[in-house]
Amino acid sequence: IDYFEVERLITWLQNYEVIRSTISVTSVDKLPPITGSALIIDKSMASTSYFKQLDALKNYTGTIFCCDRALYSVISQRIPEYVLNVDISPLCWSFFDHVDVKKVMPKIKAVFPVTANPLTVRLWAGPRYFFTPTMGALSKTLAIDTQTMILPTGGQVASTAYALAYNLGAKTIGLFGLTHCYDDMAESEYPLHSQFHSRVKGPYGTGWQDPVYKFYNNEYLQFIAFAKKHGVKTVNTTKAGVLYSRDVENMSLEEFVKNE
């Protein structure tokens, strides 16, 4: 694990050096404030079958924060204001490498960490904004050097989107496509470590959760609890998964769109 963390840190810093020296960097704190509600859309494994609900987006007037892997599915219903990328994998470029996506890039603001994969960043032909991810003591150094705002990521792009929506002033934040569990353990990215998987129960049934999803879920719920103390309402509209607590309201995407 230590070797993995060191290797990842080296990759972050290499990516950062390329982006800082070759790409114009504008901080996310230059983005306009949100006056209405926000909706964060992800595409986790167990939520794919629920994407038929996206028809409701045609009537949504709030601000959409789309996670990179969900973008292709969302643009057929409504062009989001933002798309976010956090993962440094070079495979992330595939989320943007679609003819239909390329057509709408100029209309969407893309948000990247200063440690993102430069190939993914360069593939984006629309407006780009950057932030410094929380990386311990190193964050302050990178933020000062790039003059970008520090944002907590919670380990994943969907929680980064939540942090950004909160910082831009959204007082109601909807969530769609975030399940943080698998319908079947075979869907896990870590099948060789099945002894660490657990069966978890949510309001819409049970699913399998590995340690990574457990971490993501716990971090997200902490974000939500913090935001609630500062007057922010969070609504899970997925009707699936385990991202629920006393701090999370629960309704369908259609109901959320009507209410907002």
Disulfide bonds with the S-S distance in Angstrom:
none
